[in-house]
Amino acid sequence: MDDPSVTRFLWVFATVLGLLGCNGNTALHTTVVNKVTEEPVKIALFSHQGDTTLWLDSKEQVQLWSKASAALKTLPSDKITRPIRHLVLSADDTFLLYASNNELAIWRLPDDKLIATTQFYGQSPLARISALALSSDKKRLVVGMEDGTINMAELSTGVNHQFTPHSQKVTQLLIDQNGEKVLSGSLDGQFALWQFAEPKALFSKAYKHRITSLAVDKDFTRVFVSDGLDAQEVIRLADGEVLAKLNYMSRFKAFRLAEFVPNSQLLVTTAPKGQLSIWNSQTGEELGSGISQAEREGSSIIDLHFIDSATFETINSDGLIEAWDLQSLQRPRG
């Protein structure tokens, strides 16, 4: 086994088997449901009900596509401050929040009305908005900044609670349904759980590399966290216990999006170049994998939405919406 050519062949063979889903997991196949735009997509969101898709294209246009009516709508460009860096939809899909460098605007979608704008800053005067999270009742907003600052704003009163718990850019923010608990992740390798408006973390953990992915289950009891190299864990938030570590053949694996499958122990993750994997979140075993269809080199999955516990859709940077079926997977119990 000392022959370099043999070693290289085995490595290539194992890689191909992994991409084909032959390394002990199921090969997932996709069906293209729609192509919403010919322009490259920078940001994309599915509505919480899944009946509307919203995206920002390379021309800085914000557009919405309705699944029911197949109608396409473009938000008026003269009322949008550019560059647009982040988009967030409210849980009831009535408010759209978009952020430029430091300005945040709230757009009411049913009547296409811009209803408010405000500014957010960090401790550094040069820090720009880097992450957003909005509570389900639209009363609380969390804004992360490039310098590690977190703003926790009460929208009903205008009170902003600001502190700087991270030393580098805040890349991930999640808020629970009641607006009481907040999760943050940063390029400094730390992720933390916060009580809204409180500067002392309820729980935190530091990794060797930047946090690239953060996902929490519906009950805010389990979190999946990935650093930029080789640490991917499912953690119980109540006590910080590591419930599972993801297992895979390669030395390291890059993770981007992540979501727990509703009413299931499955976890969905995405990686660069349109790769998608399904995991048993109890054992860390990879159960299935697939690759998003692409029209451009380097295309990646930007958002995903669960139709039910067996089916979900993704949208990629080429504007392709694809349906994925989990029926063929051997599902974990519980």
N, C-alpha and C positions, 0 to 999 in steps of 0.2 A: 504493500500500500504506500510505498515511498515514491512511486512514480508520480511526478507532478501532473502529467497529463491525465492519469487515472483519477487523481484527487480532484482536478478541475472538472472532469466529466461527472463525477459523483455529485459535486456541488451544483452544477448546472441541472443535472437530472432531478435532484431534490427540489430545486427551485421551481422547475417546471411542474413537478407533481403538486407542489403547494399551490401554484396558481390554478391548476386544474381541479383542485379540490380532492386530490387523490392521496393526501397525507393523513388519511383516517377521518376526514370530514367530508361533508356533502358539498358538491359544487352547486352554487346558487346561480340561477339564470334570471335575467331581467327582460321585461317587455317595455318598450318605449311607448308611453301613453300619449305624450305630446311634446312638441318643440315650441316653446313660447316666444323665442326671439332668435334672430340671426346674429345679434351682437354678443360678444363675450359678456358673461355675467360676473359681476364682482361680489355682490351680496344677494342672497335669496332667502325668502321665508315662506313657509306654508302657514296659512291661517290655522288657528287651534282647532277649528272644525274641519279643516282640510278642503274646504270648498273654494278657497281663493289662494292663488300664488302671487307673491309680490317679489320684485327684484329690482336691483340697480344695475344698469348695464354700463359698458365701457364709455358711453357718451354721457354718463351722469344723469340718465333718465330713470325716474322711478315709475315702474309700470305694475299694473295689477291685472291678473287674468282670472276670470270667473269660470269654474268648471261647469256650473249648471247652465250658464247662458253662452259660454264660449266667447264672452265679450272681453275686449282688451281696453284698459283705461290707462292714460298717462297723466300723472299729477302735474299741475302747472309748474313749469320750470322757473318762472319769474318769482315764485314765492319760496324757492328752496335755496338755502345758503350752501355753497360748495367750498371745498370738496366734502361730499357725504362719506362719513367714515363708519357709521353704524346705523342699523335699522332695528326697531323692536315693535312688535304688535302686542296690543293688550290682549288679555285672556278672552275677552268677548269679541275681539276682532273689530272694535269700533274706533280705537285710537291707534295711530301710527306715530311712533317717536323716531325722529332721525337726528343724528348728531353730526356736526361738522367738527372743526378743530376744538372749539370751546362752546359753541352755541348748541342748545338743544331745543328743538321745535316739536310741538304736539299738533298733529293733524287729525281732525275728525273725519273719518272715511265716509260715513253715510251721506253727508252733504258736502264733502270735499272742501272743508273749511279749516284754515289754519287758526287755531284758537289760542295759542300761547307760545312764547319763546323765552328762554332764560339762558344764563351763562353758568358754566361750571369751571372751576380752576383747581389746580393742585397747590402744593407748597412752592413748587418751582413755577415761576411766571411763564415758562416755556412749555409746561406740561399740557398735553392735549388729552381729550377724552379717548379712552382706550377700551372701555367695556360698559355695558348697560344691563340693568335688570329692573323690571316693573312688577309690582305686586298685582295679584289677581283683581283686587278691588280698585286699582288705579290710584291709590292714595299714597303709596310709598314708592320711591324711585332710588335706585342705587347706581352711582356713577363712578367708575374706576378711571384713574388717570395714569399717564405714562410715568410719573415719578413715584408711583406706589401709593398715592393718596386715594382714599375712598370717601365719597360723599354719600351720606344717607339722608335723603330729603323727604320731608313730609309735604306732599303736594297740597294738601288741604289747608295747611297753615303757613307754608313758605319757610318753615324752619329747616335748616340744613345742619346735619351733624357731620363734621369733617375730622378725619384723623389719617395718619400715614403709617399703616402697619407694615407695608412692604417697602423694600429698598429699590425695587425696579418696577417696570410696567405691570399694571394689573391686566391680565389677559382673559380671566374667566370670572363671571359673576352669576350666581343663581340665588333666587329668593323663593321661600316657601309660599304656599297658597294663602296663608294668613298674613304674610308680610312681616313675620316675627323673626325668622332665622335667615341668615345670609351666608353663602359660601363664596370664598374668593380664592383665586389662584394667580400666580405671578411668575414673571421671568426670574425672580429670585429663588425659585424652587420651593416656595412655601405655599401650602393651601391651609385655609382656616375657616372655622365656623364661628359666626358672630350672632349675638342678639342684636336686633336692629337698634341703632343709635348708641350702642355701647362700645367703647374703644378697647375693651379687654376681650380677647378671644375665648370662646367656650372650649375650643379644641383647635390645635394646629399641629402640622407635621411638616418637616423640612425634607426635601429631596436634594440629590446632588445636582440635578439639572432642572431647567425651566419646566413649568407646568404647561403642557400642551393640550390636555383634555380633562374635562371635569363634568361629571354627570351625577344626578341624584335621582333616587326613585321617587314615586309619587308621594309617599308618606314622609319623605325627608329622613329616612332611617339609615339608608345605605348610600355610599358615594363611591363612584369609580374615579380614580385619579391616575393620570399618566404623566410621567416626566418626559423630557426630550430624548431619552436614550433607552433605558432598559428596565424601568420600574413602572409596573401597571398593577394596581391593587384595587380590590373591593373592600371598603372599610365600613364598619358599623360606627355610626356617628355618636351613639350613646356613650361608648367607652373607648373608641379608637382601635378596637380589635380588627386585625386584618383577617377578613373572611376568606379571601381567595387571592391568588396571584395568577395572572394570565400566563399560560404556557404556550410556547411556540418554538420552532426549530432554529430560526435565525438568531444571531447574537443580539440584535436589537431590532425594534420595530417602531416606526413613527406612527403616532395616533393623532387624529384630528377631532372629528365629531364622535360623540358617544351618547347612547340613550339606552335606558333600561326598557325592555319590552313590557307593555302593560299586562298586568295579571299573569306574570311569568317570571321565571328565574333566568331568562335570556338577556343578554347584553349585546347591543349592536355597536360596532366601532367602524370608523373609516380611517384610511391612510392615504398618503399621496398617490397620485395617478389613478384615482378612482377605485382603489381597493376597498373592499368591505368585508367584515368578518362578523360571525355570530358566535357568542361564547356562552358557556355555562357559568353563570356568575357565582355559583356555589363551589365549583371545582377549578375554574380557570381554564377548562378544556375548550379548545376551538372546535365548534360543531359544524360550521359551514363557512364558505368564503366565495366571493365572486368579484367581478370587476365591472364597473359601470361602463356603458358604451360611450365612446368619445368620438368627437369630430376634429378636435385639435390636440396636438401634443401637450401633455401636462395637464389635461382636464382633470378636475377634482370634484368630489361631491361636496355641496355647500350646505344643504339642509335635508332633513328627513322628517316624515310624518307618518304615524301609525294609523292605519284605517281600522284595524282591530289587532288582536294578539297574533294573528297569522299572516297579516299582509301590511306592508308599508310602502311608501313612495319616497323617492329621492329626487332632488334636482341638482344638476351639475353645472359647471361653469360654461358649458356649451348651450345651456338653456334646455337640456333634455330632461323631461320628467319620466322616471322609470318606476315600474311596479315590481316589487320583490315578494316572493311567496315563501313562507317558512313552514309550510305543511310537511315538507319532506324531511325536516330535521327530527332527530331523536331528542325529544324535549326532556329537560330535567324535571324531576318531581318537585312539588312544593310551590 
